[in-house]
Amino acid sequence: MKTLLLRADDLGFSEAVNCGIAKTVREGLIRNCGVMVNMDATRHAVELFRDLPCCLGLHCNVSVGRPLCPPDQVPALVDGSGEFFSGSYYRKAREEFASVEDFRRELTAQYRRFLELFGRKPAYFEAHAVESKNLGTALEQVAEENGLFYQPSFQDFTLGGIRVINTPMHSMEPDYDARAALKLELSKAEEGSCHLYVCHPGWLDAYLLAHTSLALPRADEADMLCDPAIRDWLAEQGFTLTTYDQLAGAGR
């Protein structure tokens, strides 16, 4: 048997993204979702997912929308309009421009907002679309202070005593084909292994198109995750779907 931790990121990004992800939970394969709690569409996501069977994590966001902290409390993270600097701004920066404390303050606010919205701790704690040493340190510190499971991006990890292999994403590559990419990576899985496969399913709207370069692949992934042929292929490969909560419980 092989185990698959299939996750959808960016719940809350926009209403269209929320609706697309919701369909992959109701009719498809998604059982784990990462929530962006600072977005205008977050409340829409909360209502949409109120009765859906899904394991929710906190997809900490410091690169789109506005911070939960007043901008003057996190000045290194925002531009002149009070919006977060974009992911491309982080990628082009030659040095760390925000301190660990800058990040800690906003991450703590986002964690507290998750508690307010859902009345429970997130099943996991990680970050959206930004690679930064100071951000990673802040994530580790906030997770430790609050007893959260922190999952570093793009790395293997252990949960409930089970090693989880992080599977590469191909969604930013030219001519991306969601079905072919999933089969390419998961066909390599060995018997007894557990793999994380992260997707960004969703439908498209004006806000999404104006704020990210990852657009059309979202619709392709939403279709793929609801495709009965993909469900059948995973079963033929010997995969069983799991959640972060189930893996954590396995170690108790």
Summary of the structure (lengths in Angstrom):
residues: 252
radius of gyration: 17.5
end to end distance: 21.1
largest distance: 54.1
contacts: 819
relative contact order: 0.20
helix: 42%
strand: 17%
